[in-house]
Amino acid sequence: MTATNRRRVLLAKPRGYCAGVDRAIHTVEKALEQYGPPIYVRKQIVHNTHVVRTLEERGVIFVEETSEVPEGATVVFSAHGVSPQVHKEAAERKLRTIDAACPLVTKVHKEAQRFAAEDLDIILIGHEGHEEVEGTSGHAPEHIQIVDSPEEVANIKVRDPNRVAWLSQTTLSVDETNATVQALRERFPNLIDPPSDDICYATSNRQAAVKAIAPQCDLFIVVGSSNSSNSVRLVEVARDAGARASYLVDNATYLKEEWLEGVTTIGVSSGASVPEILVRELLERLATYGFTDVEEVETEREKITFALPRELRTRRSKNDKSLVGKPLPVSPA
């Protein structure tokens, strides 16, 4: 095989766990250690099938609503955040609550509260029905309208076009969000921006890393679950950035041999809720088809970490068996 058609993998970095996901998963693990099983979690702690199943094996019970949690039990709220109404319902049931909401989601909640206190109409860019959007909406339900795309902007009705602000879900496509904001600004020239970008650093960084390598790729594979908004966006970003084909796989077993026909360069990344072990297993599977040359392409070095909820702040053990992944050794770019 010549150098021009050698089979290779371009591995995007950063990829996988972000600081908010790391914090949420470790919150559940520390709750198990401190209070013992069962620990209840409202919704999936993060949107990843492997993480959820692994935590279930350790004694975590996932529920849809707090009404399913026995009175007096311990419940963890997911990384996607919840509304004040959920906190109220938990208090009424005398539940011990631990909030694992990503601090960047909490930031958006506070922005919604501030805009509502100023009696502004708030346009929330996001996917209706997504847990994060439901949680944010619940912090200013009488002021928030949800839009999913530029095309929906024309249907917005506001009280005063000069008193409109916008916020966004943290896991959206950067480019699509910018397009929606532009459509909003064209309709509402005095549109008020949030104090800082709502799309989280990890979402932006992972999309930028995919954009950097996608033009070189015949195929792009994103590891992530289908209900993970940021993982689905990475598939779209890869395709839009020039990859000939792009697919989402929950794990290595979802890889289809026919995808590899005529392919010499494969791009690989993973969503922000994906443990590194799933990426490692995909690379091992690709190696069986001759894709043994793995080059890691780093576009941003991430150093952000978030502290655990106050009631769980203890030092991690050296023998920690948590789901927080270890770096995968590959050759640097």
C-alpha positions as a Markdown table, in Angstrom:
| # | Residue | x | y | z |
|---|---|---|---|---|
| 1 | Met | 0.0 | 0.0 | 0.0 |
| 2 | Thr | 1.5 | 3.4 | -1.0 |
| 3 | Ala | 1.7 | 6.4 | 1.2 |
| 4 | Thr | -1.1 | 8.1 | -0.7 |
| 5 | Asn | -3.6 | 5.4 | -0.1 |
| 6 | Arg | -2.6 | 4.1 | 3.4 |
| 7 | Arg | -5.4 | 3.5 | 5.7 |
| 8 | Arg | -5.4 | 5.9 | 8.6 |
| 9 | Val | -7.5 | 7.4 | 11.3 |
| 10 | Leu | -7.5 | 11.1 | 12.2 |
| 11 | Leu | -8.6 | 11.2 | 15.9 |
| 12 | Ala | -10.1 | 14.5 | 16.9 |
| 13 | Lys | -9.0 | 16.2 | 20.2 |
| 14 | Pro | -10.7 | 17.4 | 22.2 |
| 15 | Arg | -13.4 | 14.7 | 22.3 |
| 16 | Gly | -15.4 | 12.9 | 24.9 |
| 17 | Tyr | -16.1 | 13.9 | 28.4 |
| 18 | Cys | -16.4 | 17.6 | 29.2 |
| 19 | Ala | -16.1 | 19.1 | 32.6 |
| 20 | Gly | -19.8 | 19.2 | 33.2 |
| 21 | Val | -20.3 | 15.5 | 32.3 |
| 22 | Asp | -17.2 | 14.5 | 34.4 |
| 23 | Arg | -18.8 | 16.4 | 37.4 |
| 24 | Ala | -22.2 | 14.8 | 36.9 |
| 25 | Ile | -21.0 | 11.2 | 36.7 |
| 26 | His | -18.7 | 11.6 | 39.6 |
| 27 | Thr | -21.5 | 13.2 | 41.6 |
| 28 | Val | -23.6 | 10.0 | 41.2 |
| 29 | Glu | -20.6 | 7.8 | 42.1 |
| 30 | Lys | -19.8 | 9.9 | 45.2 |
| 31 | Ala | -23.5 | 9.8 | 46.2 |
| 32 | Leu | -23.4 | 6.0 | 46.0 |
| 33 | Glu | -20.3 | 6.0 | 48.1 |
| 34 | Gln | -21.6 | 8.4 | 50.7 |
| 35 | Tyr | -25.2 | 7.3 | 51.0 |
| 36 | Gly | -25.2 | 3.8 | 49.6 |
| 37 | Pro | -27.5 | 2.3 | 47.0 |
| 38 | Pro | -30.1 | 2.8 | 45.8 |
| 39 | Ile | -29.5 | 6.3 | 44.5 |
| 40 | Tyr | -32.2 | 7.7 | 42.3 |
| 41 | Val | -31.5 | 9.9 | 39.3 |
| 42 | Arg | -34.1 | 12.0 | 37.6 |
| 43 | Lys | -33.7 | 11.4 | 33.8 |
| 44 | Gln | -30.5 | 10.1 | 32.4 |
| 45 | Ile | -27.6 | 11.7 | 34.3 |
| 46 | Val | -26.0 | 12.3 | 30.9 |
| 47 | His | -27.1 | 11.1 | 27.4 |
| 48 | Asn | -25.1 | 8.0 | 27.0 |
| 49 | Thr | -26.3 | 4.4 | 27.0 |
| 50 | His | -23.0 | 2.9 | 28.3 |
| 51 | Val | -22.8 | 5.4 | 31.2 |
| 52 | Val | -26.4 | 4.8 | 32.2 |
| 53 | Arg | -26.1 | 1.0 | 32.1 |
| 54 | Thr | -22.9 | 1.0 | 34.1 |
| 55 | Leu | -24.4 | 3.1 | 36.8 |
| 56 | Glu | -27.5 | 0.9 | 37.0 |
| 57 | Glu | -25.2 | -2.0 | 37.7 |
| 58 | Arg | -23.8 | -0.1 | 40.6 |
| 59 | Gly | -27.2 | 0.5 | 42.2 |
| 60 | Val | -28.5 | 3.6 | 40.5 |
| 61 | Ile | -32.2 | 3.8 | 39.6 |
| 62 | Phe | -33.2 | 6.2 | 36.8 |
| 63 | Val | -36.7 | 7.6 | 36.9 |
| 64 | Glu | -38.5 | 10.1 | 34.7 |
| 65 | Glu | -40.0 | 12.2 | 37.5 |
| 66 | Thr | -39.5 | 12.8 | 41.2 |
| 67 | Ser | -42.9 | 11.3 | 41.9 |
| 68 | Glu | -41.4 | 7.9 | 41.3 |
| 69 | Val | -38.8 | 8.4 | 44.0 |
| 70 | Pro | -39.8 | 7.0 | 47.5 |
| 71 | Glu | -40.2 | 9.7 | 50.1 |
| 72 | Gly | -37.1 | 10.5 | 52.0 |
| 73 | Ala | -34.8 | 8.9 | 49.4 |
| 74 | Thr | -31.8 | 10.5 | 47.7 |
| 75 | Val | -32.2 | 11.8 | 44.2 |
| 76 | Val | -29.7 | 13.4 | 41.8 |
| 77 | Phe | -30.8 | 15.9 | 39.2 |
| 78 | Ser | -29.1 | 15.3 | 35.8 |
| 79 | Ala | -26.4 | 17.4 | 34.1 |
| 80 | His | -29.1 | 19.0 | 31.9 |
| 81 | Gly | -30.6 | 21.0 | 34.8 |
| 82 | Val | -34.2 | 21.2 | 36.1 |
| 83 | Ser | -36.8 | 23.9 | 36.7 |
| 84 | Pro | -37.7 | 25.4 | 40.1 |
| 85 | Gln | -40.9 | 23.3 | 40.0 |
| 86 | Val | -38.9 | 20.1 | 40.1 |
| 87 | His | -37.0 | 21.3 | 43.2 |
| 88 | Lys | -40.4 | 22.2 | 44.8 |
| 89 | Glu | -41.8 | 18.8 | 44.0 |
| 90 | Ala | -38.7 | 17.1 | 45.5 |
| 91 | Ala | -39.0 | 19.2 | 48.7 |
| 92 | Glu | -42.7 | 18.3 | 49.1 |
| 93 | Arg | -41.7 | 14.6 | 49.0 |
| 94 | Lys | -38.9 | 15.3 | 51.6 |
| 95 | Leu | -36.2 | 14.0 | 49.2 |
| 96 | Arg | -32.5 | 14.5 | 49.7 |
| 97 | Thr | -31.6 | 16.3 | 46.5 |
| 98 | Ile | -28.2 | 16.7 | 44.9 |
| 99 | Asp | -28.1 | 18.9 | 41.8 |
| 100 | Ala | -25.6 | 17.7 | 39.2 |
| 101 | Ala | -26.5 | 20.4 | 36.7 |
| 102 | Cys | -23.6 | 21.6 | 34.6 |
| 103 | Pro | -22.5 | 25.0 | 35.9 |
| 104 | Leu | -22.7 | 26.3 | 32.3 |
| 105 | Val | -26.4 | 25.3 | 32.2 |
| 106 | Thr | -27.0 | 26.9 | 35.6 |
| 107 | Lys | -25.5 | 30.1 | 34.0 |
| 108 | Val | -28.2 | 30.1 | 31.4 |
| 109 | His | -30.8 | 29.6 | 34.1 |
| 110 | Lys | -29.6 | 32.8 | 35.9 |
| 111 | Glu | -29.6 | 34.7 | 32.6 |
| 112 | Ala | -33.2 | 33.7 | 32.0 |
| 113 | Gln | -34.1 | 34.8 | 35.5 |
| 114 | Arg | -32.3 | 38.2 | 35.0 |
| 115 | Phe | -34.0 | 38.8 | 31.7 |
| 116 | Ala | -37.4 | 37.9 | 33.1 |
| 117 | Ala | -36.8 | 40.2 | 36.1 |
| 118 | Glu | -36.3 | 43.0 | 33.5 |
| 119 | Asp | -39.7 | 41.9 | 31.9 |
| 120 | Leu | -38.1 | 41.1 | 28.5 |
| 121 | Asp | -39.4 | 38.6 | 26.0 |
| 122 | Ile | -36.9 | 35.8 | 25.8 |
| 123 | Ile | -36.2 | 33.8 | 22.7 |
| 124 | Leu | -34.7 | 30.4 | 23.7 |
| 125 | Ile | -32.9 | 28.7 | 20.8 |
| 126 | Gly | -33.1 | 25.0 | 21.3 |
| 127 | His | -34.9 | 21.7 | 20.7 |
| 128 | Glu | -38.3 | 21.6 | 22.2 |
| 129 | Gly | -38.7 | 18.6 | 24.5 |
| 130 | His | -34.9 | 18.4 | 25.3 |
| 131 | Glu | -34.4 | 18.3 | 29.1 |
| 132 | Glu | -32.1 | 21.3 | 29.1 |
| 133 | Val | -34.6 | 23.4 | 27.3 |
| 134 | Glu | -37.4 | 22.3 | 29.6 |
| 135 | Gly | -35.3 | 23.2 | 32.6 |
| 136 | Thr | -34.3 | 26.6 | 31.3 |
| 137 | Ser | -37.9 | 27.4 | 30.2 |
| 138 | Gly | -39.1 | 26.6 | 33.7 |
| 139 | His | -37.0 | 29.4 | 35.2 |
| 140 | Ala | -39.0 | 32.0 | 33.2 |
| 141 | Pro | -42.1 | 30.3 | 31.8 |
| 142 | Glu | -44.1 | 33.4 | 31.2 |
| 143 | His | -41.3 | 35.1 | 29.2 |
| 144 | Ile | -39.7 | 32.4 | 27.1 |
| 145 | Gln | -40.5 | 31.2 | 23.6 |
| 146 | Ile | -38.6 | 28.4 | 22.0 |
| 147 | Val | -37.3 | 28.4 | 18.4 |
| 148 | Asp | -35.4 | 25.7 | 16.7 |
| 149 | Ser | -34.2 | 27.3 | 13.4 |
| 150 | Pro | -34.1 | 30.6 | 11.5 |
| 151 | Glu | -37.3 | 29.6 | 9.7 |
| 152 | Glu | -39.3 | 29.7 | 12.9 |
| 153 | Val | -38.3 | 33.3 | 13.7 |
| 154 | Ala | -41.1 | 34.7 | 11.5 |
| 155 | Asn | -43.7 | 33.1 | 13.8 |
| 156 | Ile | -42.5 | 34.8 | 17.0 |
| 157 | Lys | -44.9 | 37.2 | 18.7 |
| 158 | Val | -43.5 | 39.7 | 21.2 |
| 159 | Arg | -45.0 | 42.6 | 23.2 |
| 160 | Asp | -42.3 | 45.1 | 22.3 |
| 161 | Pro | -39.8 | 44.4 | 19.5 |
| 162 | Asn | -37.3 | 46.7 | 21.2 |
| 163 | Arg | -37.3 | 44.5 | 24.4 |
| 164 | Val | -36.3 | 41.1 | 23.2 |
| 165 | Ala | -33.4 | 39.0 | 24.4 |
| 166 | Trp | -32.1 | 35.6 | 23.3 |
| 167 | Leu | -30.5 | 32.6 | 25.0 |
| 168 | Ser | -29.6 | 29.1 | 23.7 |
| 169 | Gln | -29.3 | 25.5 | 24.6 |
| 170 | Thr | -25.6 | 24.8 | 25.4 |
| 171 | Thr | -25.2 | 21.8 | 23.0 |
| 172 | Leu | -26.3 | 23.2 | 19.7 |
| 173 | Ser | -24.4 | 23.6 | 16.4 |
| 174 | Val | -22.4 | 26.8 | 16.6 |
| 175 | Asp | -23.1 | 27.7 | 12.9 |
| 176 | Glu | -26.8 | 26.9 | 13.1 |
| 177 | Thr | -27.2 | 28.9 | 16.3 |
| 178 | Asn | -25.4 | 31.9 | 14.7 |
| 179 | Ala | -27.8 | 31.7 | 11.7 |
| 180 | Thr | -30.8 | 31.8 | 14.0 |
| 181 | Val | -29.4 | 34.7 | 16.0 |
| 182 | Gln | -28.8 | 36.5 | 12.7 |
| 183 | Ala | -32.5 | 35.9 | 11.7 |
| 184 | Leu | -33.6 | 37.2 | 15.1 |
| 185 | Arg | -31.4 | 40.3 | 14.8 |
| 186 | Glu | -32.8 | 41.1 | 11.3 |
| 187 | Arg | -36.3 | 41.0 | 12.8 |
| 188 | Phe | -35.4 | 42.6 | 16.1 |
| 189 | Pro | -32.5 | 45.1 | 15.5 |
| 190 | Asn | -32.2 | 45.9 | 19.2 |
| 191 | Leu | -32.0 | 42.3 | 20.2 |
| 192 | Ile | -30.3 | 41.9 | 23.6 |
| 193 | Asp | -27.5 | 39.3 | 23.8 |
| 194 | Pro | -26.7 | 37.1 | 26.8 |
| 195 | Pro | -23.7 | 38.4 | 28.8 |
| 196 | Ser | -21.5 | 35.6 | 27.4 |
| 197 | Asp | -21.9 | 32.8 | 24.8 |
| 198 | Asp | -24.4 | 30.2 | 25.9 |
| 199 | Ile | -23.0 | 27.4 | 23.7 |
| 200 | Cys | -20.6 | 25.7 | 26.0 |
| 201 | Tyr | -16.8 | 25.6 | 25.5 |
| 202 | Ala | -16.8 | 21.8 | 25.0 |
| 203 | Thr | -19.5 | 21.9 | 22.3 |
| 204 | Ser | -17.6 | 24.6 | 20.4 |
| 205 | Asn | -14.2 | 22.9 | 20.8 |
| 206 | Arg | -15.5 | 19.5 | 19.7 |
| 207 | Gln | -17.2 | 21.0 | 16.6 |
| 208 | Ala | -14.0 | 23.0 | 15.8 |
| 209 | Ala | -11.9 | 19.8 | 16.1 |
| 210 | Val | -14.2 | 17.9 | 13.7 |
| 211 | Lys | -14.2 | 20.8 | 11.2 |
| 212 | Ala | -10.4 | 20.8 | 11.2 |
| 213 | Ile | -10.1 | 17.2 | 10.0 |
| 214 | Ala | -13.4 | 16.4 | 8.2 |
| 215 | Pro | -12.2 | 17.8 | 4.8 |
| 216 | Gln | -9.5 | 15.1 | 4.7 |
| 217 | Cys | -11.9 | 12.3 | 5.6 |
| 218 | Asp | -13.7 | 9.8 | 3.3 |
| 219 | Leu | -15.7 | 8.7 | 6.4 |
| 220 | Phe | -16.3 | 10.3 | 9.8 |
| 221 | Ile | -17.5 | 8.3 | 12.8 |
| 222 | Val | -18.8 | 10.0 | 15.9 |
| 223 | Val | -19.2 | 7.8 | 19.0 |
| 224 | Gly | -22.3 | 8.8 | 20.9 |
| 225 | Ser | -25.9 | 7.9 | 21.7 |
| 226 | Ser | -28.8 | 9.0 | 19.5 |
| 227 | Asn | -30.4 | 11.1 | 22.3 |
| 228 | Ser | -27.2 | 13.1 | 22.7 |
| 229 | Ser | -27.7 | 16.5 | 21.1 |
| 230 | Asn | -24.1 | 17.4 | 20.9 |
| 231 | Ser | -23.1 | 14.0 | 19.4 |
| 232 | Val | -25.8 | 14.3 | 16.7 |
| 233 | Arg | -24.5 | 17.8 | 15.9 |
| 234 | Leu | -21.0 | 16.5 | 15.5 |
| 235 | Val | -22.2 | 14.1 | 12.7 |
| 236 | Glu | -23.8 | 17.1 | 11.0 |
| 237 | Val | -20.8 | 19.3 | 11.4 |
| 238 | Ala | -18.5 | 16.6 | 9.9 |
| 239 | Arg | -20.8 | 16.2 | 6.8 |
| 240 | Asp | -21.1 | 20.0 | 6.4 |
| 241 | Ala | -17.3 | 20.5 | 6.7 |
| 242 | Gly | -16.5 | 18.1 | 3.9 |
| 243 | Ala | -16.5 | 14.5 | 5.0 |
| 244 | Arg | -17.9 | 12.3 | 2.3 |
| 245 | Ala | -20.0 | 10.4 | 4.8 |
| 246 | Ser | -20.6 | 10.6 | 8.6 |
| 247 | Tyr | -22.3 | 8.3 | 11.0 |
| 248 | Leu | -23.2 | 8.1 | 14.7 |
| 249 | Val | -22.4 | 4.9 | 16.6 |
| 250 | Asp | -23.3 | 4.0 | 20.2 |
| 251 | Asn | -20.3 | 1.7 | 20.3 |
| 252 | Ala | -18.0 | -0.3 | 18.1 |
| 253 | Thr | -20.5 | -3.0 | 17.4 |
| 254 | Tyr | -22.6 | -0.5 | 15.3 |
| 255 | Leu | -19.8 | -0.1 | 12.8 |
| 256 | Lys | -20.8 | -1.4 | 9.4 |
| 257 | Glu | -18.2 | -3.0 | 7.1 |
| 258 | Glu | -19.8 | -1.5 | 4.0 |
| 259 | Trp | -19.0 | 2.0 | 5.3 |
| 260 | Leu | -15.4 | 1.2 | 4.8 |
| 261 | Glu | -15.5 | 0.3 | 1.1 |
| 262 | Gly | -13.1 | 2.6 | -0.8 |
| 263 | Val | -12.2 | 4.5 | 2.3 |
| 264 | Thr | -8.6 | 5.4 | 3.2 |
| 265 | Thr | -9.0 | 8.1 | 5.8 |
| 266 | Ile | -11.5 | 8.0 | 8.7 |
| 267 | Gly | -12.2 | 10.7 | 11.1 |
| 268 | Val | -13.2 | 9.8 | 14.7 |
| 269 | Ser | -14.6 | 11.9 | 17.5 |
| 270 | Ser | -17.0 | 11.4 | 20.4 |
| 271 | Gly | -19.7 | 13.4 | 22.1 |
| 272 | Ala | -19.2 | 15.2 | 25.4 |
| 273 | Ser | -20.9 | 12.4 | 27.4 |
| 274 | Val | -18.9 | 9.5 | 25.9 |
| 275 | Pro | -16.3 | 7.6 | 28.0 |
| 276 | Glu | -12.9 | 7.1 | 26.3 |
| 277 | Ile | -13.2 | 3.3 | 26.5 |
| 278 | Leu | -15.8 | 3.4 | 23.7 |
| 279 | Val | -13.5 | 5.3 | 21.4 |
| 280 | Arg | -10.7 | 2.9 | 22.2 |
| 281 | Glu | -13.0 | -0.1 | 21.3 |
| 282 | Leu | -13.9 | 1.6 | 18.0 |
| 283 | Leu | -10.2 | 2.1 | 17.1 |
| 284 | Glu | -9.5 | -1.6 | 18.0 |
| 285 | Arg | -12.3 | -2.6 | 15.6 |
| 286 | Leu | -11.1 | -0.3 | 12.9 |
| 287 | Ala | -7.6 | -1.8 | 13.3 |
| 288 | Thr | -9.0 | -5.3 | 12.3 |
| 289 | Tyr | -9.8 | -3.7 | 8.9 |
| 290 | Gly | -6.3 | -2.3 | 8.5 |
| 291 | Phe | -6.8 | 1.1 | 10.0 |
| 292 | Thr | -3.9 | 0.9 | 12.4 |
| 293 | Asp | -2.3 | 4.3 | 11.7 |
| 294 | Val | -3.9 | 6.6 | 14.3 |
| 295 | Glu | -3.0 | 10.3 | 14.3 |
| 296 | Glu | -4.4 | 12.5 | 17.0 |
| 297 | Val | -5.1 | 16.0 | 15.8 |
| 298 | Glu | -5.4 | 18.5 | 18.7 |
| 299 | Thr | -7.0 | 21.9 | 18.1 |
| 300 | Glu | -7.6 | 23.1 | 21.6 |
| 301 | Arg | -6.2 | 22.1 | 25.0 |
| 302 | Glu | -9.0 | 22.0 | 27.7 |
| 303 | Lys | -8.2 | 22.7 | 31.3 |
| 304 | Ile | -11.6 | 23.5 | 32.7 |
| 305 | Thr | -12.8 | 21.5 | 35.7 |
| 306 | Phe | -15.9 | 22.0 | 38.0 |
| 307 | Ala | -16.1 | 21.3 | 41.7 |
| 308 | Leu | -18.6 | 18.7 | 42.9 |
| 309 | Pro | -21.8 | 19.8 | 44.7 |
| 310 | Arg | -20.8 | 21.1 | 48.1 |
| 311 | Glu | -22.2 | 18.1 | 50.1 |
| 312 | Leu | -20.0 | 15.7 | 48.2 |
| 313 | Arg | -16.7 | 17.5 | 48.1 |
| 314 | Thr | -14.1 | 15.0 | 49.2 |
| 315 | Arg | -10.8 | 14.1 | 47.6 |
| 316 | Arg | -10.9 | 11.3 | 44.9 |
| 317 | Ser | -9.2 | 8.1 | 46.0 |
| 318 | Lys | -6.1 | 7.0 | 44.2 |
| 319 | Asn | -7.9 | 3.7 | 43.6 |
| 320 | Asp | -10.9 | 5.5 | 42.0 |
| 321 | Lys | -12.8 | 3.2 | 39.7 |
| 322 | Ser | -15.0 | 5.9 | 38.3 |
| 323 | Leu | -16.2 | 6.2 | 34.8 |
| 324 | Val | -13.9 | 9.1 | 34.2 |
| 325 | Gly | -11.7 | 7.8 | 31.3 |
| 326 | Lys | -8.0 | 7.9 | 31.0 |
| 327 | Pro | -6.3 | 9.4 | 27.9 |
| 328 | Leu | -5.8 | 7.0 | 24.9 |
| 329 | Pro | -2.1 | 6.8 | 23.9 |
| 330 | Val | -1.8 | 7.7 | 20.2 |
| 331 | Ser | 0.8 | 9.4 | 18.1 |
| 332 | Pro | 0.5 | 13.2 | 18.3 |
| 333 | Ala | -0.1 | 15.3 | 15.2 |
